[in-house]
């Protein structure tokens, strides 16, 4: 299963971007999103920025990832 994640563009040269998702930086192409600019939050899938994302929506997703990470660190993994 593939997952698209929101990430902020922190460097941009032509269609090559460095993006940051929760402190993790990786390269992404903006070829499919030529209007993307430095500071934008984009949805990244398979190394490509595929859409612009509202910052508030991105924050909700980042918070969910943080909750999952915290859950994984617990001794007694009971949910519900």
N, C-alpha and C positions, 0 to 999 in steps of 0.2 A: 504494500500500500504506500502510495506517495502522499506527502503532506506539503501544502504550501504554507509558508510562515511569513508574518509581517516583519519587515526589517527597515531600518532607516538608512538612507543613502548618506554615507559619511565622506566618500570621495567619488568623484565622477570625472571621467575623461572620455570624450566621445560617447560610445555606447558601453564603456567598461566602468562598472561601479564596484566600490567596496561598500558592503552593507553591514549593519550591526543589528543583531537580534539578541537582546538580553545579554550583551557583553561578548557575544560570539561574532567574530568578523569573518566574512567570506566574500568571494567574488560573485558578481551577478551581472548579466548582460541586460541592458535596457533597450535592446533593439526593438522589442515588441511594444515599448512604451516610450517613444521618442520625446514626449512632453515631460518626462520625469526630470527633476532637478535636485541639486544638492539639498539635503535636509528633508526631502519627501520620505514618507513611509510608503513602502510598496509591498505587495504580496509577491513572494519569491517562490517559484516552483521549478525544479530541475535546472537551477542555475539562471533562470530568466525572471526578470520583473514582469509580472503579467497584469497588474493593475495597481492603481493608486489606492491607498487605504486611509480612511479617517483615523487620526491619531487615537481618539477615544476607543474605537473598535480594536485597534492594535493593542492598546493597553489592556483591554479585557482578555485578549488572547494571551499576552505575556503573563498576566496574572494566573491564568489557568495552567500554563506551563510551570509556573513557580509552585502552584499547589500540587501538581503531579510530582514534581521533584521532591518537595517536602514529604509527600506521602511515601515515596519510595525510600526515604531515609528512616522511616519509623520502624520500630521493632515489630509491633503487632499490626499487621496490615489487614484491618477489618474496616470495611466501608459500610455506609448505610446508616 
